């Protein structure tokens, strides 16, 4: 039948754009805009996944086995359960966080870039790790900050704005001296006392007293009493 003007396809921008797309095997046409189209690869494997009716069929196509290739919901629940929006449980199994080997040198294999991890080892000790090193131990009735033979420093702050403006207290160590220091910079007070304040009739205790004969006072060290009055401790020869 001859084609007459009344029977031909009306001019349509979408059809015209589709007609201009070059097709080939394993290609899918998709829209890049209004009346604009292009093609992308669609392999036979991709088509086998697209025609799956549900997740079980998709897992079968992908060859995934629950409990082998991916964790089962029940096993995830034992490590990372959520209850009322609170994260509980262990990120690692109990076997992975117990034992001297883990505590002494194996944590780096679990660090994976975390800057701070808290681990309950199951032996009564909680370990706080930073960049692969155990830096804080919470044991029965004791808090320890240690890292092998590396000297440790503990600082607490009254105020801290930045590394140039602060006021606080430091406990530090050298080979034969442990030092208690007031630390201050910038906006921190220029003069900072260190107070040892017993309660009630308690007294500050020092080393054992040794009786001496007549000695000569060679100087003094200034301290403050509990009322803030400056007193002098005599220094003898």
MOLIN-V879637 format. One record per pair of residues at least 4 apart in sequence whose C-alpha atoms are under 6 Angstrom apart, sorted by sequence separation. I is the first residue (numbers start at 0). GAP is how many residues later the second one is. D is the distance in Angstrom with one decimal. If there is no record, write none. Layout:
[[I;GAP;D] [I;GAP;D]]
This chain:
[[31;4;5.5] [41;4;5.9] [58;4;5.9] [64;4;5.3] [65;4;5.2] [66;4;4.8] [75;4;5.8] [76;4;4.6] [81;4;5.7] [99;4;5.9] [101;4;4.4] [120;4;6.0] [128;4;5.2] [160;4;5.4] [172;4;5.8] [183;4;5.1] [197;4;5.1] [223;4;5.2] [224;4;5.5] [30;5;5.7] [31;5;5.4] [51;5;5.5] [58;5;5.1] [63;5;5.6] [66;5;5.0] [81;5;5.2] [101;5;5.7] [128;5;4.4] [137;5;4.7] [172;5;4.3] [197;5;5.7] [223;5;5.2] [30;6;4.4] [51;6;5.7] [65;6;5.5] [119;6;4.5] [127;6;5.8] [128;6;5.7] [136;6;5.9] [159;6;4.2] [171;6;5.8] [223;6;4.3] [29;7;5.6] [80;7;6.0] [118;7;5.7] [127;7;5.9] [136;7;4.9] [158;7;5.2] [171;7;5.3] [222;7;5.6] [223;7;5.6] [29;8;5.6] [118;8;5.2] [127;8;5.1] [135;8;5.7] [158;8;5.3] [170;8;5.7] [222;8;5.3] [28;9;5.7] [29;9;6.0] [48;9;6.0] [79;9;5.6] [117;9;5.8] [126;9;5.9] [135;9;4.5] [157;9;5.5] [170;9;4.8] [221;9;5.7] [28;10;4.4] [78;10;5.4] [117;10;4.5] [126;10;4.9] [134;10;5.7] [156;10;5.8] [157;10;5.1] [169;10;5.8] [221;10;4.6] [27;11;5.2] [78;11;4.9] [116;11;5.8] [125;11;5.8] [134;11;5.6] [156;11;3.9] [169;11;5.0] [220;11;5.5] [26;12;5.9] [27;12;5.3] [78;12;5.7] [116;12;5.1] [125;12;5.0] [134;12;5.8] [155;12;5.6] [168;12;5.8] [219;12;5.7] [220;12;5.0] [26;13;5.4] [115;13;5.5] [124;13;5.6] [155;13;5.4] [168;13;4.6] [219;13;5.1] [26;14;4.7] [27;14;5.9] [115;14;4.6] [124;14;4.7] [154;14;5.6] [167;14;5.9] [168;14;5.6] [219;14;4.3] [25;15;5.9] [26;15;5.2] [114;15;5.2] [154;15;4.4] [167;15;5.2] [218;15;6.0] [219;15;5.0] [25;16;5.0] [114;16;5.0] [153;16;5.6] [166;16;5.7] [218;16;5.0] [25;17;5.4] [153;17;5.2] [166;17;4.3] [217;17;5.6] [16;18;5.9] [152;18;5.7] [165;18;5.5] [216;18;5.6] [217;18;5.3] [152;19;4.6] [165;19;5.4] [216;19;4.2] [164;20;5.1] [215;20;5.4] [13;21;4.8] [110;21;5.5] [163;21;5.8] [164;21;4.3] [166;21;4.7] [215;21;5.6] [163;22;5.7] [164;22;5.0] [165;22;5.0] [97;23;5.2] [96;24;5.3] [107;24;4.7] [106;25;5.7]]
